[in-house]
């Protein structure tokens, strides 16, 4: 009986610990999404001389990033220095004299990647290469950005338990 009680308590504590770890990963992912948003459109809470400071990738480049790697490296989406999609560095255009160009990195990270809280791989379940987006699903179609994480199960879409999918 004592052994049964001890194993029940151990099972409950392991279950609680797993839930806490998953919640921490979820919270980390939410924070990373906010960081990506701020890198793309800037931080409107900052000001210079009582005027909102214009910053972010869109303000510098005049377009949305085509992949998340552009927020971390001027090498562009292919990731190879000197590659075909290198981003132009901050300089004045000869015609207008207006400064524009890449002024990043817009996201600082200790590693060369910026993965979600679950550390999802560069290839999703469908075989799609997500390496330029560090395992995130990123779509910049039109004038909006759609950013998705594959989450705990590494699959696109919501996660359901077996009992929920039987209905």
C-alpha positions as CSV (number, residue, x, y, z in Angstrom):
1,X,0.0,0.0,0.0
2,X,2.8,2.4,0.9
3,X,4.5,1.6,-2.4
4,X,1.3,2.3,-4.3
5,X,0.9,5.7,-2.5
6,X,4.5,6.7,-3.2
7,X,4.3,5.8,-6.9
8,X,1.0,7.7,-7.2
9,X,2.6,10.8,-5.7
10,X,5.6,10.4,-8.0
11,X,3.4,10.1,-11.0
12,X,1.4,13.2,-10.1
13,X,4.6,15.2,-9.5
14,X,6.1,14.1,-12.9
15,X,2.8,15.1,-14.6
16,X,2.9,18.5,-13.0
17,X,6.5,19.0,-13.9
18,X,5.8,18.1,-17.6
19,X,2.9,20.6,-17.6
20,X,5.2,23.3,-16.1
21,X,7.9,22.7,-18.8
22,X,5.3,22.9,-21.6
23,X,3.9,26.1,-20.2
24,X,7.4,27.6,-20.0
25,X,8.0,26.6,-23.6
26,X,4.6,28.1,-24.6
27,X,5.5,31.4,-22.8
28,X,8.9,31.5,-24.4
29,X,7.3,31.1,-27.8
30,X,4.8,33.9,-27.1
31,X,7.7,36.2,-26.1
32,X,9.7,35.3,-29.3
33,X,6.6,36.1,-31.4
34,X,6.5,39.5,-29.7
35,X,10.2,40.0,-30.4
36,X,9.7,39.1,-34.1
37,X,6.8,41.5,-34.4
38,X,9.0,44.3,-32.8
39,X,11.8,43.5,-35.2
40,X,9.6,43.7,-38.2
41,X,7.5,46.8,-37.4
42,X,9.6,48.5,-34.7
43,X,8.8,49.6,-31.1
44,X,6.3,52.4,-31.1
45,X,6.8,53.0,-27.3
46,X,10.3,54.5,-27.9
47,X,10.6,58.2,-28.7
48,X,13.3,60.7,-29.7
49,X,12.6,64.4,-28.9
50,X,9.0,63.5,-27.9
51,X,8.4,62.0,-31.4
52,X,7.8,58.3,-32.0
53,X,11.0,56.6,-33.1
54,X,10.6,55.0,-36.5
55,X,12.5,51.6,-36.4
56,X,12.3,48.1,-37.5
57,X,12.9,46.1,-40.7
58,X,9.9,47.6,-42.6
59,X,10.9,51.2,-41.8
60,X,14.5,50.5,-43.0
61,X,13.8,48.4,-46.0
62,X,10.4,49.5,-47.1
63,X,9.1,46.0,-47.3
64,X,8.3,42.9,-45.2
65,X,11.1,40.4,-44.7
66,X,10.9,37.4,-47.0
67,X,12.2,35.1,-44.3
68,X,13.1,35.4,-40.6
69,X,16.8,35.0,-41.4
70,X,16.7,38.6,-42.9
71,X,16.0,39.9,-39.4
72,X,19.3,38.4,-38.1
73,X,21.7,38.6,-41.0
74,X,22.4,40.9,-43.9
75,X,23.2,37.7,-45.9
76,X,19.5,37.3,-46.7
77,X,17.4,34.2,-46.9
78,X,20.1,31.9,-48.4
79,X,22.3,32.5,-45.4
80,X,25.5,32.5,-47.5
81,X,27.6,35.6,-47.2
82,X,28.0,37.2,-50.6
83,X,25.0,35.2,-51.8
84,X,22.5,36.5,-54.4
85,X,20.0,37.9,-52.0
86,X,22.4,40.0,-49.8
87,X,20.5,43.0,-48.3
88,X,21.7,46.4,-49.1
89,X,23.4,48.1,-46.2
90,X,22.3,51.5,-44.7
91,X,23.1,54.2,-47.2
92,X,21.7,57.3,-48.9
93,X,20.2,56.8,-52.4
94,X,21.8,59.0,-55.0
95,X,18.5,60.2,-56.4
96,X,16.6,61.2,-53.3
97,X,19.3,61.4,-50.7
98,X,17.1,59.4,-48.3
99,X,18.8,56.8,-46.2
100,X,17.5,53.3,-46.4
101,X,18.8,49.7,-46.2
102,X,19.5,47.0,-43.7
103,X,20.4,48.3,-40.2
104,X,20.2,45.0,-38.3
105,X,20.4,42.7,-36.7
106,X,16.8,43.3,-35.7
107,X,16.8,40.2,-33.5
108,X,19.7,39.5,-31.1
109,X,20.3,35.9,-30.2
110,X,23.3,34.1,-28.7
111,X,23.0,31.5,-31.5
112,X,22.6,32.1,-35.2
113,X,19.0,30.8,-35.0
114,X,15.8,32.0,-33.4
115,X,13.6,28.9,-32.8
116,X,10.3,28.6,-31.0
117,X,10.2,27.3,-27.5
118,X,10.0,23.7,-28.6
119,X,13.0,24.0,-30.9
120,X,11.2,22.6,-33.9
121,X,13.4,21.3,-36.8
122,X,14.0,22.9,-40.2
123,X,11.8,20.3,-42.0
124,X,8.1,20.1,-41.1
125,X,5.9,16.9,-41.3
126,X,5.1,17.6,-44.9
127,X,8.8,17.8,-45.9
128,X,8.7,21.6,-46.3
129,X,12.1,23.3,-45.8
130,X,11.8,25.8,-43.0
131,X,15.6,26.5,-42.5
132,X,15.4,30.2,-43.5
133,X,12.7,30.6,-40.8
134,X,14.4,28.5,-38.1
135,X,11.5,26.0,-37.9
136,X,8.7,28.6,-37.8
137,X,6.1,28.7,-40.6
138,X,6.4,32.2,-42.0
139,X,4.3,33.7,-44.8
140,X,4.6,37.3,-46.0
141,X,1.9,37.1,-48.7
142,X,0.5,40.5,-49.6
143,X,0.7,43.1,-46.9
144,X,0.5,40.9,-43.9
145,X,2.7,38.4,-42.0
146,X,1.5,35.0,-40.8
147,X,3.8,33.4,-38.3
148,X,3.1,30.0,-36.9
149,X,4.8,27.6,-34.6
150,X,4.5,23.9,-35.0
151,X,4.2,23.6,-31.2
152,X,4.6,20.6,-29.0
153,X,3.7,17.9,-31.5
154,X,5.7,19.4,-34.4
155,X,2.6,19.4,-36.6
156,X,0.6,22.2,-38.3
157,X,-2.8,22.9,-36.7
158,X,-4.2,22.4,-33.2
159,X,-3.2,19.5,-31.0
160,X,-6.0,17.2,-29.9
161,X,-6.0,14.3,-27.4
162,X,-7.3,10.9,-28.6
163,X,-10.6,11.4,-26.8
164,X,-11.2,14.7,-28.6
165,X,-10.6,13.3,-32.0
166,X,-13.1,10.4,-31.6
167,X,-16.0,12.8,-31.8
